[in-house]
């Protein structure tokens, strides 16, 4: 077991002081615990009496920065939700009152790094940026005991110095297969913030639905956003014949972007191309090799109907889409998909055959041409592309970032070639897999088995990688594909508590990780899950499992 707690000697001193303070105060008090998820890099017990968190405490933020004010309000809300103690927020320090102080310190190295110090008089959370302060707030929030009595909370004197291992800490939500409300997307973002994630990858288009309004191409909302039925079960021949659909207006998308920004989360949209485009083809059949007719997909899996890369009409269409997407989403990246693109129709298409001949390439490598053309246009918008690892087939610009999903090997290859890489290998990061081998007790999933321990053990930048290759690993992402996840409660269940394990993969240095310790710390985190009403799997803890033995 790695040493993650205070020393026994210091802990005994802290507990004695806290007990003494409780007696003096003559009131009920509960104790904080800094061993949270994700585990901070350094937790050092300090000498002195604890800080008493009570209704008399104020939250003070320095400066006039909008984000710092938001941070202060978030902290007040978080404390109220966890402890039923509501703290006032002010922008100037009142020396007559104890305070939680939020401040910027440019000497702290790292834009997401923070320092959290606690003494008898105050709690100080400092970062080089408001983002760093925000993560210090998350640590404080998770340190507090969850209780409804409004009793005072005793926080032992401590100095915590912390920073993330990776700058990209992502989670994807597929809203194409099943559509989720704006309110749930916000709730999903809140779950991410609780676990220190900072990138929301929003999968907005696929064969089974187009989910974002494009004003210059209105049929995408009118036609491509709705399917006339959905297959029942694992791609059976039975269809429910029930209309299903939905899309986000641009106003709603901007609202989500702003909601995420205030929580230091960047929204990266994905428009999957040139494959997984059957919904778009249903709206604009002239963009396919055959001209259709096409229908928005009912079944899951891979369709052979893709964009006709030899048809010049597709490029103004995609430029219109990119123009509007780039305006809605200020992120530096646009995800263009690029996965699972069959060449069947290209091989039979005169225009695609002519393009292959003109490019002096094999028909199977036309995606290289397409990817480079998209990369160049996206660059005119001041952005860079991300693509699934299939886009590595052929020579593409090194500015393209690779999302490695078919394992670690494609990411390793991409890094060796000089591409930035986001690791998202299915065997460690696909949260649509079952959490238990006892699938009769689980909600329907796509298949396979991914327990929390398997997520936790993943190292996205192992020592087998060269220093150069490691420098190209931007971070880690998990994906929630929703073919078999139509309900919000099910979506929560599939990510929780696996997202907690993901958080330590993304944040905590390898040498600080310990699964047994994580299991205990995550158990405390479930108190917050319960407070917020989150649905989560309980396989890790016998004491949390339902009396029936059924985990769902």
N, C-alpha and C positions, 0 to 999 in steps of 0.2 A: 504494500500500500504506500503510495506516495504521500509525503507530508504536506497536507493542504490546510490543516487546521492550525490554530494557535498552538503554541507549546502547552503541555499540561500544566506547568508551573504558572505561566501567564494566565491561562484560562481559569485556574483556581482563584487567582487574585481577582480577576475580572468578576467572577461569579460572586465572590465574597463582597466586593464593593457594591455590586448590583443589589444583592440581598440586603446589605446595610442601608443603601439608599431607599429601598422599598419600605423598610421598617420606619425610617425617619419620615418618609412622606406619608406614611400611614394609609396608603392607597394601593389598590391592586396594580401591579405592573407586569408586563410581559417583555420577553427579551428578544432582541434581534440576533440574526445569525448571518455572517457574511459569506458563508460557503454556498454560493448560488450557482445557477446555470445561465450562461457559461461561466466557468471558473476563472476569476481574475488571475493575472500573471503573478502579482505579489500582494499578499495579505500579511501585514505586520502588526501585531498587537502593540499598543502603546501604553505607557504608564498613565495612571490618573483615573479619575472618576468617570463614569459613563455620562452620556448625554441623555437627558430626559425629553422625549418627544411627547408633547402634550398640546392641548388647545391654545396654550399661551405662546407657542412658537410661531414665528412668521417665516415666510420664504422671501428672500431678498435676491433680486437679480441686478447685476451691474449693467449700466449702459442703456441705450435705447434700441438695441437690436431686436427686431420683431421675433426672430427665432428664440432669443433668450427669454423674452416675455412668454412665448409659447411654452418653452421648457419649464418655466416656473409654474405656469398654470397646469401643465401636464402633471408635474410633481404633486401639486396640491390635490388634483383629482385622484392620482394613483394612491396617495396616502389615505385619502378619504375612502376609497373603494376597498383598500386592504384592512384598514384599522378603524374606520368610522370616525377618525379625527380629521376635522377640516381646518387647514391652515390658511391664513390670509397671505396674499401675495402683494408685496410692495417693491418699488424700485429704488428705495433709499433705506439705508440701514438705520433702525431705531436702536440705539445703544442700550436702552432700558429693557429690551426684550431679547431673549435668546432667539437664534435664527439659524435657518438653513440658507447658506450663502452660495449663490451660483455666479461664477465669474470666469472670464477669459484670462488665460496666462500664456502668452506667446512663447515662453521658455519651455513649455511642454512639447516634446517631440512627437509628431504624428497627428494628422488632422482628426483622427477618431480616438486619440489617446485621452485619458483623463486621470485625475488624482482625486481621491475621496479620503478626506481626513475627518475624524471625529474626536472631539474632546468634550470636556464638561460644559463649555460655554456655547459651542456651535458645531455645526456640520458644514464643511466646505467642499464643494464640488467644483473643480476647475478643469478646463480643457483649453487646448490651443484654438479650438473652434466651438461654436454652439453644438456641433455634432458630438464632439468629445464630451461636453457637459451632458448631453442627452443620454449617452451610454453610462455615465456615472450615475445619473438619475435611475436608469434601469437597474443597476446594481443595488442602489439604496432601496428601491421599490421592492425588489425580490428578497432583500435582507429582512424586511419587516414581517412580523408574524401576522397572519390573516386572522382577524377577530372582529367581532361586532359590538363588543362592549364599550368601545371607546376608551379603554384603559390606557394609561400612560405606557409608552414603549421605552425600554432602556437599551441604548446602543453603546456597546463597549468602545472604549477609545481605540482607534485603529488608524492605520495609514494604508490605503490601497492604491497601487499604481498599476495601470492596466492599459492595454492596447490590443487590437485584434491581430491575429496571425495573417489574415487575408483581407484585402480591401474590397473584394467582391464577395458578398454573402447573399446568395439569391434563393428565391423560391418561385416556382412557376405555378400558375393556375390556368388550366385549360377551360375556357369559357365557350369554346366552339362546339364541342360535343354536347355539353350541357351548359345552359345559360344560368348565370347567377346574378342576383339583384345587386344594385349599387350598394345597398346596405350590407350585404354579405361580403362584397369585395372589400369594403372598409373594415369589416370585422376580421377578415383574412389579413389585412395589412396590420391591424392591431396585434394579432397573434405574432406576426413577423417581428414587430417592434419589441414585443415582450422578450423575444429570443435574440435580440441584437442583429437581426438581418437587415440589410440595407438596399436590396434590389428586388423589386417585384416584376417578374417576367410574366407578361400578360399575353397569353395565346389567344388571338382574336379571330383567327380564320382557319377553316379546315374544310374537308369535304362535306361535313355534316352541318355547317352553318357559318355565316359571315356575321360578325358581331359588332362592327364599328361603322357608324355613319360616315359615308364619303359623299359629300354634297354634289360633287361634279359627276358622280356615278350613282344616281339615286336607286337604281334597280338592285344594288347590293343590299340596301335596307328593305326594299319592297319585296324582293324575290329571294335573294341568297340567304337571308336571315331566317327563313322558315322551311322546314321539311314537312312533308305530308304524313310521315309516320316514322317509327323507330323500331328497329329489330328488338325482339324480346330474347333475353338471355344471351349466351355467347354465340352470336351470329347464327341463330337458328333460322329456319325458313319462315318463322312466324313473325308477323309485323303487327304492331298495335294499331296501325291505321289512324293514329291520332295526330293532328297537326301540332307542331311544336316549334317554338322559335323565340326570338328576342334579339335586340341589339342595343348598344349604348349610343346615345346621341353624343355629338361632340361636346355639348355642354356637360353632360354627365362624365365623360372621359376626363375633361379638364378638372372637374370637381374631384375626381379620384386622384389625379396627378397632384393637386394641391393638398389634399388630405394626406397623401403619402409624403410629400415634401416636408410638411410640418413634423413628420415623424422620422425625418432623415432617411427616407426611402425613395429611391429613384425608380420610376416606372419605365420599363423597356417593353415596347409593344412588339409583337411578332405578327407579321403577315407572311404566312407560309407560301413559298413559291419555288419553282414552277409546278411542283406536285402539290397534292392536297388542296387542289383548287376547284373541285367539282361544284361546290356551292357557287363560286363566282362564275363558272361556266354556265350554270343554270340561268343566271341573270344575263350573261353576255356570251351566248354560244359561239359567236364569231371568233372568239379568242382561242378556241380549241382546234385541234387538227382536222376533225371531221365536220365541224359546224353544228354538231348536236343532232337532235335535241338532247339536253342533259337535264338531270333531276338532282336536286340537293340530296346528298347521300342519306340513306336509311341505315345502312350497315356500317360496321366498324372495319378497320383495316385499310388496305392500300387500293386505290382505284387507278386504273390505267389511263383514265382521262386526265390529261395535264395541259398546262399552257403550251401552245404551239410556238416553240422558240424561233421557228423559221417565219413566223407571221409578224410582220412589222406592226400590226395593229395592237399587239400586246404591250408594246413599250410605251406609247402614249397613255394607255390605260394604267400601267404600273406607275408611271411618272405622276399621274393625277393622284393616285393613292398615296404615293410617297410624299408628295407636296403637302397634302392635308395631314397625314400622320406626323410629319416632321413639325408642322405648325402646332399640333395638339400636344406633342410629347417633347419636352426640352432635353431629354436625355441625349448623351453623346452617341448612343448606339441605337440602331434599328435592327431588329432580328428579322432576317429574311427566310428563315426556315432552311429549305434546301434538302430536306431529308426524303427518303423513300419516294424517289421519282422514277417510275418505270419509263423505259424508252420505247415501249411497244408501239405506241402510236407514232412516235417520231420515225421509227424504222419503216413505216408505211406511208409517210407523209411526203409528197413531192417538195413542199417548201422546206421542210427540215432536211431532207436529203440534199437539196440544193445548197442550203446553208453549210452543211457539213463539208460539201465539196469545195465551197468558196473559202472555208476556213482551213482546208486541208487537214481535216481531222475525222476521226471515226464518229459515227452517229451517237455512240454511247458516251462520248465526251462533250456533247453539246452543252451540258450543264456548266462546264468550265466557261464557255463563251457567255452564257446567260449570267452566271455569277459575277464575272468581271464587268459586264455591262451594268449590272445593278450596283455593284460596288462603286463604279465611277459616277453614277448618277446620285447615289446617296451621298457621296463625297461633296457634290455641289451644294448640298444642304448643310454642310459642316458637320456631317456625322460619319460614323464608321459602321460597318455591318458586322453582325454576328450571324453565324450559320451553324447548323448541325454538322457533325463531322464528315458527312458525305460530300460536302463541298470541297474537301481536300482532293477529290478525284480530279486530277489535272493541275495545271499551274495557275494559281490564283495570287492576287496581290497579298503581300505580307501584312498589310493593314487589316485584313480580314481576321476577325477573332473566331476561334473554333470552340464550339460547345461539344465536348466529347461525351457522347451518350452510349456508344456501343462498347464501352469498356474504357480502361485507362490507356490502352495502346494507341488509339487514334490521337489522344491528347498528347501523349509522349512524342509521337511522330510529328505532330504539328509544332510543338515547342522546339523540337530539334531543327525544324525548318525555319524557325524565327517568328512563328505566329504566337500571339497571345492566346491563352487557353483558359476556358472555364470547365472545370471537371464536373460532370454530371452523369457518371456511369450507372447504368440501369441496376446493376446488382448491389449498389450501395445507395442509390438516390432516387429510385422510382417508387414513390409513395402510393401508387395505385396497386402495388403488390399486397398480398395478404400479410398481415402482421403475425399470424399464428398458423401452424400447420393443421389445427383443428378448424378447418374451414366451415364446418357445419355451424359453428358458433360465431362466424364472421359475416359481415355484409359482403355481398358479391363483389369480387375484384377481378381484374383481368387475368390473374393467375400468378404463379411463382410465389416466393416466400421471402420477405424482407423484415426480419425482426429488428428491434431497436439496437441490439448488440452488433448486428452487421453494419448498420449505419455508423455506429460509434467507432468501429475499428478502422474505418477508411482513412487513409493518409493520402491526400491528393498530390503531395510533393515529397515522395519518399527519398531516402538517401541514395537510392539507385539512380536517381536523376542527376545529371550534371548541374553544376551551379548555374550555367547558362540556361538550361532547360527550366530549372526552378524559377528563374527570374521571369519567365513567361507565364507561369501559373498565376492568373489573376485571382482565382478563388474557386468556390464550390457552389453548386446549386442542386437542389432537389426539385423534382417535377411531380405534379399531380395531374395526370391525365384522367379525364372524367367520362370515358365511354360507359363505365359501369357505376358512376357516382352522380346520380341525379339530385341528391338531397344535400342541403347545407350541413345538417347534422352528420351525415356520412362523410362529407368532405373534411370536417373538423376531426372526426374520429380517425381518418386515414393519416392525417399529418401529426396528430398528437398521441404520444409524446415523441414520435420520431423526429420532429423538428427540434426538440431539445437536444437530442444526440447530434443532429446536424449542426446546431449552434456551437457545440464544443469542437467539432471538426473544423468549423469555419473560424473560430475565435481563439481557442485555447492552444498554446504550444503543445506539441506531441509529448514532451517530457512531463507535462502537468496533467495529462489525461490518465484517468483510472476508472474503469467501468463500474467497479463496486462502489466507489465513492460517488460517481455520477448517479447511480441508481438511488442512493440515499438523498442526494441533493435534489434530484428530480421529483422524489416523493414529496418534498416540501413544496416544490413548484406546483404540484397538483392542487394544493389548497387555493392557489390563485385561479387555476382552471375551474375549480368548483365555484368560486366566488363569481366568476364571469359567466358561468353556465356553459362552458365549453364541453363538448363531447370528446372523450379521449379513451384510448385503449388502456387496459389495466393489467396487462400480462406480466409486467415487471414486479408487481407487488401483490402478494397473496391477500394482504389486508385491504387492498383496494378492489379486489375482484368481487363481483356480485355473488350473493349467497347461493344462487342457482348454479354457479359455475359458468354461466353464459356471460361472455364479455361484450356482447352487443345487444 
